[in-house]
């Protein structure tokens, strides 16, 4: 764990120091505001094949529907297998957290998939690659917008919020490396 943290810190340093302009990390347009009302008004008429997460995919998303649904499932399995001893099975169960919250099965989660980063009302940020609303048990997730990080790079990060990562990221270290994209380490720049 300690080694992983040191390595990821080193990677962040190398990543940013290798860029002429740190703004290159963020690419593409920024979509309109996504808040609780927008999340609630979507039609979640798709379900992922493994966990049965409820999904709505916005126009403009480049990846095909089946690819998106499988990706959400597969990365959720990876995340749970990484974070918990009991692993991916927990996605089918109520999961009690240390703070007393009980996280319902993933079939309760609603996921709104959009093509680009979007305006948001998160702590300290107004543009997000993803956002989690605990009251709604809903996540908005961007397909792109972070150069070098691959598609849907903040999905595990948002799952981290669902399973107890604080909105101010004060306990984020407890969730790494389970929430980081494979090819880059966004540190705490995502909400
Ligand atoms: Zn966050």
Boltz pocket constraint, residues with backbone or C-beta under 6 A from the ligand:
constraints:
  - pocket:
      binder: B
      contacts: [[A, 157], [A, 161], [A, 166], [A, 167], [A, 169], [A, 190], [A, 191]]
      max_distance: 6.0
